[in-house]
Amino acid sequence: MKKLLMVIAMVLAGTLVAQDKAMTLADARGKIGDVIADPASMTSVMKQLSAADQTTYLADVNAAIAKMPGSTEEKTSKFLNVDAAALKGAKENNLTALVAEVFATVPPESLTVVNERFAADMFNRAADPSKTYTDEQYTEIAKTVLNKVQDRTATADNAGVRDTFAILMLLRASNGTPADLRDTLVNELRDPTTKELAQNEWISPALGQGQEKTYDPMLGASNAGDQPNLDMVLDVPWTLANEALMGDIASECSLGDYSGAITPQLSPIFDDPVIRVSRMTDPNSPYNPRSRRGSDKTTPVIPPFPPEPGPYQGQGL
């Protein structure tokens, strides 16, 4: 009898601990101000929410950031750091849904930064040497992510532009292979007008193919604000760099076999791949924009930051 009572007590204790780790959506909403002030705390909050509440909460937090006073650069820094922390706290099989929520709720002008940093620091296919992907595997992963984004943006404003930002992230994260990935992903777009604009007017300028890199066509089509000045976005540290989540995305796509190792290749379709040269320290990089959209080309260039020996804790983007 005593043993039975002890077992019951242990079960009840375990239940209470589990309840302590859970959080209602209402309680989480009460912490929105806290997670915006301290983006790293977003991970802990997300881990205590159900999968369904995670996506709702991320949308709520992004809406709160969008309403904040301050510059585009300040808000973009918050979107970047808070959303990255949210992805780290994703429930099992919920990461793709959260990625879709990011692209559906972050303003287009801030997605100019988010798509690049996510591609370089969180979803790059070569970020984790222990997990490699064949071109065929990566293509399937990219298609799955894009279609999840399209499912979510179907009810969002500027859906076509948002879907194209997701394509840009996936292209950058691919490191240039397979060579036909761009065409494959564009063909996945469901809206014919978006498909034509993405292929002929949006993607090439955003990648800097044969011209200076610019998001102007995409931002103009979405009637968005100016692209953030990356030098000013750097004022808020990128504290979650090198948090590789590509393996989690692959797992959600049922791609658990990483035996098909490949050697990452750099394709000429990218003038300056994100993974190869930091756009933050290379003044000649087309990924280092130093003027606002529509500004005069004669505007003096801000002097570049001195080169850094490598990433360290508290470093910027």
N, C-alpha and C positions, 0 to 999 in steps of 0.2 A: 504493500500500500504506500509505504514511504517512497519507494522508487517511482511509483506511478505519479505521486504528487510532485516529486522532483522534476520528472519529465514534463509535466504540465506547466510547472513554474518556468522551466527553461524555454518552452514554446512560447509562453506568454511574454517572457522577457524579450525573446527574439522579435515577436510581433511589435512590441512597443518600440524597440530600436528601429525597426523598419518604418514604423509610423513617424518617428522623429526625423527620419531622412526624407520623408515625403513632404511636399509643399503644395498647397492649393494655388491655383492660378491667381486668386484674389490676393493671397499673401505675397506671391511673387510680384504682382503689380505694385504692391506697396514698396517694393525695393527698386523700382525702376530708376529713381534718382540716385540710389547708391551704386548701381551697376554702371550708370553713365559716368559717374564720378570716378569709379574704380573699375575699369573694363575687365580686369582679370577676375573679379568676383562673379562675372556673368557665368563662368563655367560651373561654379558651385551651385548657383541658383538653377541652372538648366538641368543639372544632374538630379535635382530633387523633383522635377516636373515629369509628368507623363509625356509620351511622345506627341500626343495631340496638343497638349498644353504648350509644349516646347515651340511648335510653329506659331501658335497664337501669340505667345509671349514675345518671341523674336519680332513679330510684326508690330506689336505694341511698343516695344523698346525703340524700334526704328522710327516709328511715328513720333515718338517723344523727342528723339534726336533731331528729326526734321523740323520740329517746332521750336527748337532751342534758338535763342538769340546768338548771334556770332557769325563769323565769316564762313564761307564755303569750305575753306581749309580746315577750320576747327571742327566743323561738323563731319567732314570726310574722315578726319583722324578718329573721331568717335565711332563712326560707322565701321571703319576698318578694324579697330581694336576690339570693340564690343562684339561685332559679328564673328570675328575669328575666335574669340573666347567662347561664344555660343556654340560654334561648330565643335569645339573640343569637348563640350559636354553633351553631345548628341546621344540619345538612347540608341540601342542596337537597331540597325536597319532604318534609322531616321535621319541619317546624315544627308542623304540626297534630297530629302524633303526640306531640310533646313537650308541647303545650298539654293534650292529653288526659291525659298522664302527671301533669301538675301537679294537675289536678282529681281524679285517681284516688288520689293519694298524700299530698297535703297534708291535715292534719286539718281537719274542718269548721269548727272555731272560727277557724282561721287563714285559711280560704277567705273569711271575712267581709271581711277586708282585701284579700286577693289579688284577688278578683273586681273590687273597686272600683278598685284601683290599676292593674291590667292594662287595665281599660276606659278609664281616663283617660290613661294614659301610654304604652301600647304598642299597643293595638288599637282606639283610637278612629278612627272612619271619617273624621274631619276632621283627624287629626293631621298628615297630609302633604298640603299644598295642591296638590301636583303630581299627586296621584292621587285622583280623586273617583269616587264610586260612585252609580249610580242605586239607588232603593229595591229594584228587582228584583234587581240585582246583590248588594246587601248581604244581602238575604234569602237568596239562594242560598249566599253565604259563611257566614252564620250557621247555616243548616241543615247544611251540610257539617261545620262545626266541632262542632256539637252531636252529630251522629251519630257522629263520630269519638270524642268523649268517651264516648258511650254504649257504643260497641264496647269501650272500655277499662274502663269502670267496671262492666261486666257481671260481672266477677270480683272487684270491690272491695266493701268494706263500705259500707253507707249509700249505695248507688248512686243512689237517687232524689234524695237531698239533694244529692249531688255534681253530678248532672246539672242540678239546678235552679240551683245556683251558677253553672254554665256559662251557663245561660239569662240569669241576672242580669247577668253580664259582657257578654253580647252585647246585651242591651237597653240597658244603660248606654252601651256603645260606639256604639250606633246614633244617639244624640242625639235620640231620640224619634220617628224615622220609619223605616219606614212605621208608621202607627197600629195596624195589625193584626199587627205583628211578634210581640207576646206570644202571641196566639192561635195564630199559625203555628208558633212554636217549641214551645209546650205540646203542640200536636197531634202533634209529632214524637216526643214521649216514648213509649216502647214499653210501659211498665208502666202499666196502667189506674189503679192506686191512686196511683202517683206523679203521674200526669196530673191526677187530681182534687185531690190535696193541693196541688200546685204552683199550680194555677189558683185554688183557693178559700181556701187557708190560708197559703201560703208567700210567694208573689211580692209581693202587695200590701203586707204588713207590711215586707218587706225593702226595698221601694222607698219606703216612707213615704207610701203613697197614702191620704190621708184620715186619717192617724194618725201618731203618732211612729214613726220608723223603728226597727224591731227585727228581729233575726234569731232571736228566742226560739223561734218555732214550728219552725224548721228545726233549731236546735241541740237543742231538746228531743226532736225526733223521732229524731235521730241519737245521743242520749245523749252529746252532746259537752260539752266544758268551756265556761267562760264566754267570751263575746266579748272579745277583747283591748281594753284601754283604749288608744285611738289616741294619746292624749297621751304615753303611755309608749312606744308603738311608734316615735314620732318620735325617740327617743333615738338610733336607728341611722339614719344618712343614707340617703335614697333616691337612690342614685348613678346610677340608670339611667333617670331620668325623661326623657320625650320621645324615647324610642327607638322610633320608629314602625315596627311590623312588619306593619301591616295589608296592605301591598302584597305581602309575601311569602305571607301567607295567601291573598290573592286569586289569586296566581299558582298556588298549589297547587290552587285550585279552577278553574283554567283560565279565569280572568277577567282577561285581559290588556288589555282595551279600557276605558280610563278616560275615554272621550270624553263619556260621559253625565254631565257635571258637574251637581251639585245644590248648592243653598244649604242648609247645615245648618239645620234647624229645631229649636226646642225645644218638645217636646210637653208639654201640661199633665199627662200621666201621671206626670211626674217633678216632685216638689215642688222639687227642687234638683239639677239634672243635674250629674254629676261634672265635666264639661268646662267648666261655666259658673262655678261658685263653688267655691272650695277649701273642703272641709269642715274643713280644718285651721285656718283662720283666721276662719271665720264662726261665732260662738258660737250663732247662732240656726238654723244649718243642721241639718236632720234627719239629715245624714250625719256629724255630729260628736258621736257618743255619748260621754258623759262619766260613765256609771255602768255597773256590771257587770250582767249579766243577772240579773234577779230582785231587784235591789237596791231599797232604799226610795226612793220618789220624792222624799222630803224631804232626801235626802243633798245637802250643799252642792255646788254646781257648781264645778269647778276653773276658776280665772280663765283666760280665753282668752289665747293667745299674741298679742303685738302684731302688727299687720298687717305683712306683708312687701311690699317693692316689686315682687317678682317672683322667679322661680326663679334660683338661682345654684348654682355648684358646691359640693357638700357639703351642700346644703339637705336637710331631712328630707322626709317623704312629701309 
